[in-house]
Amino acid sequence: MLKPIKLVNKNFLSSLDTSTEEFFHILEIAENFKNKNLNIEFKNKVLGLIFDKSSTRTRVSFQVAMSRLGGTTVDLNPTTSQIGRGEPIRDTARVLSRYCDVLAIRTFKQSDLEEYAKWSSKPVINALTDLEHPCQALADYMTIKEEFVDFKNVVLTFIGDGNNVANSLILCGALLGVEVRIACPKGYEPNALVIQKAYEIYQNENLLKITNDPNIAALGANVLYTDVWSSMGEENKKEEKDKRFNGFTINQDLVSKADENAIILHCLPAYRSKEITDEILESKKSRIFEQAENRLHAQQALLSCLLDGVDLRAG
C-alpha cells in the first residue's frame, strides 16, 4: 500500500523545501487521494490556521483536507485572537505548538513566516506570503501533470505580475526541469533572488526566460497562466497597474499563439476582461476549476507527509 513519506524538511515554507523526488511523491499521494485510492486517518490531529490575509480557496481547501484526514481545524485570525494585538510571534508559535500538530500561515512577510517556524516545534506551512505561494504551485503542477502525463517538453508561460505565484512557479519549474517563461511589464519582474536560485538549480539556464513581451512568451506554450494584476495589499496601486499591464491580458489572440493543445490556468479570483477574458476563462482549454480542486488534494497530501509520513531515514 502506498504510504506518505516523511519530508526531510520539517516545514514547507518554500517550494525549495522539497527535493524533486519529494515533490513527485506529494503529487503521487495527491493523485491517489483524488482517485479515492488512499485513505488515511489522523484522529485527534489539529491544524491551526493563522490567516493575516483574507482567503477563500486556501482556507476552505485546508479545512476540508484536514477533515478528510480525520482531523480538526482551529481558525485563528487577528480580529479574534491576541495575534492582532501585537503578541510576539515567538510567544504565539510556542503556545500553538502545544495545542496544534501543524500550522498553516498566510501572511505578508516571508520573514514573519520564518519566525513562526523558528519557534514552533510543529511543522509550519506557507499558505501564502508576499514572496511565495508554494501550495498553489503544488496544485498547479499537479494539474499540468494530469494533462500532459509528465513534464517533458512542457512550456509554462505566466503572463502578468511577477508576484508570489510567479516566484513559486519558477522555483518548482527549476526542480522539475520545466521551461518557464514569465512575461510582465518592465519593473514588475519576479524577485531577483528567486531568479538567481532557479538558475542555480536549472541544468539548462535557457529553461527560464523573463521577458516584457507576452506575445513572444506565448509562442508554442503548452500552458498559459495568469493571476490578478494587483495582489492583496496593493489596492492603492490598482489604477496605475491597470494601465501598466495593458496588453498583458490572456485573450483569444494570445491563445492562438500558443500550442494548439495548450491549457489555461488561473489561481483565482479572476477579474474578467482584465488579466483574462471571459471567453478564455470559460473555454474548453480552461483547466482553472480543476486547478482549484487540486488545491484540496495537494494540501491533503502535503499534510499527510508532514503529520505522519514514514521516515525512510529511520531504518
C-alpha positions as CSV (number, residue, x, y, z in Angstrom):
1,M,0.0,0.0,0.0
2,L,1.2,3.5,-0.9
3,K,2.2,5.4,2.2
4,P,3.2,9.1,2.6
5,I,7.0,9.5,3.2
6,K,8.2,12.0,5.8
7,L,9.8,15.0,4.2
8,V,13.4,15.8,5.0
9,N,12.4,19.3,6.0
10,K,10.0,19.6,8.9
11,N,8.5,22.8,7.4
12,F,7.1,23.8,4.0
13,L,8.0,27.5,3.8
14,S,9.1,27.5,0.2
15,S,8.9,25.4,-3.0
16,L,12.5,24.6,-2.4
17,D,11.7,22.9,0.9
18,T,11.2,19.7,-1.1
19,S,13.5,17.8,-3.3
20,T,12.5,16.8,-6.8
21,E,11.7,13.3,-5.6
22,E,9.7,14.5,-2.6
23,F,7.7,16.8,-4.9
24,F,6.8,13.9,-7.2
25,H,5.9,11.9,-4.2
26,I,3.5,14.5,-2.9
27,L,1.9,14.6,-6.4
28,E,1.5,10.8,-6.3
29,I,-0.1,10.9,-2.9
30,A,-2.4,13.7,-4.1
31,E,-3.5,11.8,-7.2
32,N,-4.3,8.8,-5.0
33,F,-6.4,10.9,-2.7
34,K,-8.2,12.4,-5.6
35,N,-8.9,9.0,-7.2
36,K,-10.1,7.7,-3.8
37,N,-7.4,5.0,-3.8
38,L,-5.9,6.1,-0.5
39,N,-7.5,6.6,3.0
40,I,-5.5,8.0,5.9
41,E,-7.0,8.7,9.3
42,F,-5.4,11.3,11.7
43,K,-7.7,11.2,14.7
44,N,-7.0,13.9,17.2
45,K,-4.6,15.8,14.9
46,V,-5.2,19.5,14.8
47,L,-4.4,22.1,12.1
48,G,-4.1,25.7,13.2
49,L,-4.8,28.3,10.5
50,I,-3.2,31.7,11.1
51,F,-4.5,34.0,8.3
52,D,-3.5,37.6,8.3
53,K,-4.7,37.8,4.7
54,S,-8.3,37.0,3.6
55,S,-8.8,33.8,1.7
56,T,-11.4,31.6,0.1
57,R,-9.7,28.6,-1.7
58,T,-6.7,28.3,0.6
59,R,-8.8,28.4,3.8
60,V,-11.5,26.1,2.6
61,S,-9.2,23.6,0.9
62,F,-7.1,23.3,4.1
63,Q,-10.1,22.8,6.3
64,V,-11.6,20.2,4.0
65,A,-8.3,18.5,3.6
66,M,-7.8,18.2,7.3
67,S,-11.4,17.0,7.8
68,R,-10.9,14.2,5.2
69,L,-7.8,13.1,7.1
70,G,-10.0,12.7,10.2
71,G,-8.5,15.8,12.0
72,T,-9.9,19.1,13.0
73,T,-9.0,22.7,12.3
74,V,-8.7,25.8,14.5
75,D,-9.2,29.0,12.6
76,L,-7.2,31.9,14.0
77,N,-7.2,35.5,12.7
78,P,-6.1,38.9,14.0
79,T,-9.6,40.0,14.8
80,T,-10.5,37.1,17.1
81,S,-7.2,36.4,18.8
82,Q,-4.3,38.1,20.6
83,I,-2.3,37.9,17.4
84,G,-3.9,41.1,16.3
85,R,-2.9,42.9,19.5
86,G,0.8,42.7,18.9
87,E,1.7,39.5,20.8
88,P,5.2,38.5,19.7
89,I,5.4,35.7,17.1
90,R,7.8,33.7,19.3
91,D,5.1,33.5,22.1
92,T,2.3,32.7,19.7
93,A,4.3,30.0,18.0
94,R,5.4,28.3,21.2
95,V,1.9,28.2,22.7
96,L,0.2,27.0,19.5
97,S,2.9,24.2,19.2
98,R,1.4,22.8,22.4
99,Y,-2.1,22.9,21.1
100,C,-1.8,22.1,17.4
101,D,0.0,19.4,15.3
102,V,0.7,21.6,12.3
103,L,0.3,25.3,11.4
104,A,-0.7,26.8,8.1
105,I,0.1,30.5,8.0
106,R,-1.0,33.1,5.4
107,T,0.7,36.4,6.0
108,F,2.6,39.3,4.3
109,K,6.3,39.0,5.2
110,Q,8.2,35.8,4.5
111,S,10.4,36.7,7.5
112,D,7.3,36.5,9.8
113,L,6.6,33.0,8.5
114,E,10.2,32.0,9.1
115,E,9.9,33.4,12.7
116,Y,7.0,31.2,13.3
117,A,8.9,28.2,12.0
118,K,11.9,29.1,14.2
119,W,9.9,29.0,17.4
120,S,7.3,26.3,16.5
121,S,8.1,22.7,17.5
122,K,5.5,21.6,15.0
123,P,5.5,21.8,11.1
124,V,4.7,25.2,9.6
125,I,3.2,25.5,6.1
126,N,3.4,28.6,3.9
127,A,-0.3,29.2,3.0
128,L,0.9,32.4,1.1
129,T,3.3,35.2,1.7
130,D,4.3,38.2,-0.5
131,L,7.3,36.2,-1.6
132,E,5.9,32.7,-2.3
133,H,2.8,30.6,-2.7
134,P,4.2,27.1,-2.7
135,C,0.9,25.3,-2.0
136,Q,-0.6,26.9,-5.1
137,A,2.3,25.7,-7.2
138,L,1.8,22.2,-5.9
139,A,-1.7,22.2,-7.3
140,D,-0.6,23.9,-10.5
141,Y,2.0,21.3,-11.4
142,M,-0.5,18.5,-10.4
143,T,-2.9,20.0,-12.9
144,I,-0.2,20.2,-15.6
145,K,0.8,16.6,-14.9
146,E,-2.8,15.4,-15.2
147,E,-3.0,17.0,-18.7
148,F,0.4,16.1,-20.1
149,V,1.3,12.9,-18.1
150,D,4.8,14.2,-17.3
151,F,6.7,17.5,-17.6
152,K,9.0,16.6,-20.5
153,N,9.0,19.4,-23.1
154,V,6.3,21.3,-21.3
155,V,6.5,25.1,-21.7
156,L,4.7,27.0,-18.9
157,T,4.1,30.7,-19.7
158,F,3.0,33.0,-16.9
159,I,1.7,36.4,-18.0
160,G,1.2,39.2,-15.6
161,D,2.7,40.5,-12.3
162,G,6.0,38.8,-11.2
163,N,4.4,38.1,-7.9
164,N,4.5,35.3,-5.3
165,V,2.7,32.8,-7.6
166,A,5.2,33.5,-10.4
167,N,8.1,33.1,-7.9
168,S,6.8,29.6,-6.8
169,L,6.2,28.6,-10.4
170,I,9.8,29.4,-11.2
171,L,11.2,27.5,-8.3
172,C,9.1,24.4,-8.9
173,G,10.0,24.7,-12.6
174,A,13.6,24.6,-11.7
175,L,13.1,21.5,-9.5
176,L,11.2,19.7,-12.3
177,G,13.2,20.9,-15.3
178,V,10.2,22.7,-16.8
179,E,10.7,25.6,-19.2
180,V,9.1,28.6,-17.5
181,R,8.6,31.9,-19.3
182,I,7.5,35.0,-17.4
183,A,6.0,37.9,-19.3
184,C,5.5,41.1,-17.3
185,P,5.8,44.9,-17.8
186,K,9.2,46.4,-17.0
187,G,9.6,46.9,-13.3
188,Y,7.3,44.0,-12.4
189,E,9.8,41.1,-12.8
190,P,9.9,38.3,-10.3
191,N,12.1,38.5,-7.2
192,A,15.8,38.7,-8.2
193,L,16.9,36.2,-5.5
194,V,14.3,33.7,-6.7
195,I,15.5,34.0,-10.3
196,Q,19.1,33.5,-9.1
197,K,18.2,30.4,-7.0
198,A,16.3,29.0,-10.0
199,Y,19.3,29.5,-12.3
200,E,21.5,27.7,-9.8
201,I,19.1,24.7,-9.9
202,Y,18.4,24.5,-13.6
203,Q,20.8,22.3,-15.5
204,N,19.9,24.3,-18.6
205,E,19.6,28.0,-18.0
206,N,17.7,28.5,-21.2
207,L,14.7,26.9,-19.5
208,L,13.9,30.1,-17.6
209,K,13.0,33.2,-19.6
210,I,12.0,36.6,-18.4
211,T,10.5,38.9,-21.0
212,N,8.4,42.1,-21.3
213,D,6.6,40.8,-24.4
214,P,3.7,38.5,-23.8
215,N,3.4,37.6,-27.5
216,I,6.9,36.1,-27.6
217,A,6.3,34.3,-24.3
218,A,3.1,32.7,-25.6
219,L,4.6,31.2,-28.8
220,G,4.2,27.5,-28.7
221,A,3.5,27.4,-25.0
222,N,1.6,24.4,-23.5
223,V,0.3,26.3,-20.5
224,L,-0.8,29.9,-20.3
225,Y,-1.2,31.0,-16.7
226,T,-2.2,34.4,-15.2
227,D,-3.1,35.9,-11.9
228,V,-4.6,39.2,-10.7
229,W,-2.5,42.3,-11.5
230,S,-3.0,43.8,-8.1
231,S,-2.5,41.5,-5.1
232,M,-3.9,41.9,-1.6
233,G,-2.4,45.0,0.0
234,E,-1.8,46.7,-3.4
235,E,-5.2,48.4,-3.6
236,N,-3.6,51.8,-3.8
237,K,-1.6,50.7,-6.9
238,K,-4.6,49.3,-8.7
239,E,-5.2,52.2,-11.1
240,E,-1.5,52.5,-12.0
241,K,-1.1,48.8,-12.6
242,D,-4.2,48.5,-14.7
243,K,-2.5,51.0,-17.1
244,R,0.9,49.4,-17.0
245,F,-0.5,45.9,-17.7
246,N,-2.4,46.9,-20.7
247,G,-1.6,44.3,-23.4
248,F,-1.0,41.5,-20.9
249,T,-4.5,40.1,-21.0
250,I,-4.9,36.4,-21.9
251,N,-7.3,36.7,-24.8
252,Q,-8.1,34.8,-28.0
253,D,-5.3,36.5,-29.9
254,L,-2.7,35.4,-27.3
255,V,-4.1,31.9,-27.0
256,S,-3.8,31.5,-30.8
257,K,0.0,31.9,-30.5
258,A,0.3,29.0,-28.0
259,D,0.4,25.3,-28.8
260,E,-3.0,24.1,-30.3
261,N,-3.4,21.8,-27.3
262,A,-2.5,24.4,-24.7
263,I,-4.4,24.7,-21.4
264,I,-5.3,27.8,-19.4
265,L,-4.7,28.3,-15.7
266,H,-5.6,31.0,-13.2
267,C,-5.2,30.7,-9.4
268,L,-8.3,32.8,-8.9
269,P,-10.1,35.1,-8.0
270,A,-10.2,36.3,-11.6
271,Y,-11.1,39.8,-12.8
272,R,-12.6,39.0,-16.2
273,S,-11.7,41.4,-19.0
274,K,-8.5,42.4,-17.1
275,E,-5.9,39.7,-16.8
276,I,-8.1,37.2,-18.7
277,T,-11.2,37.4,-20.9
278,D,-14.5,35.8,-20.0
279,E,-14.3,33.9,-23.3
280,I,-11.0,32.2,-22.5
281,L,-11.8,31.6,-18.8
282,E,-14.9,29.7,-19.9
283,S,-13.3,28.0,-22.9
284,K,-12.7,24.3,-23.4
285,K,-9.0,25.0,-22.9
286,S,-9.6,26.2,-19.3
287,R,-8.5,23.9,-16.5
288,I,-9.0,26.6,-13.9
289,F,-11.6,24.8,-11.8
290,E,-9.7,21.5,-12.0
291,Q,-6.7,23.5,-10.8
292,A,-8.8,25.0,-7.9
293,E,-10.0,21.5,-6.9
294,N,-6.4,20.2,-6.9
295,R,-5.6,22.6,-4.1
296,L,-7.6,20.3,-1.8
297,H,-5.8,17.1,-2.9
298,A,-2.3,18.6,-3.0
299,Q,-2.7,20.0,0.5
300,Q,-4.2,16.8,1.8
301,A,-1.1,15.0,0.5
302,L,1.3,17.6,2.0
303,L,-0.4,17.4,5.4
304,S,-0.2,13.6,5.4
305,C,3.6,13.7,4.6
306,L,4.2,16.3,7.4
307,L,2.0,14.8,10.0
308,D,2.7,11.1,9.8
309,G,4.9,10.2,6.9
310,V,7.0,7.1,7.0
311,D,10.5,8.1,7.9
312,L,12.8,6.3,5.5
313,R,15.8,7.5,7.3
314,A,14.8,5.7,10.5
315,G,15.9,2.3,9.1
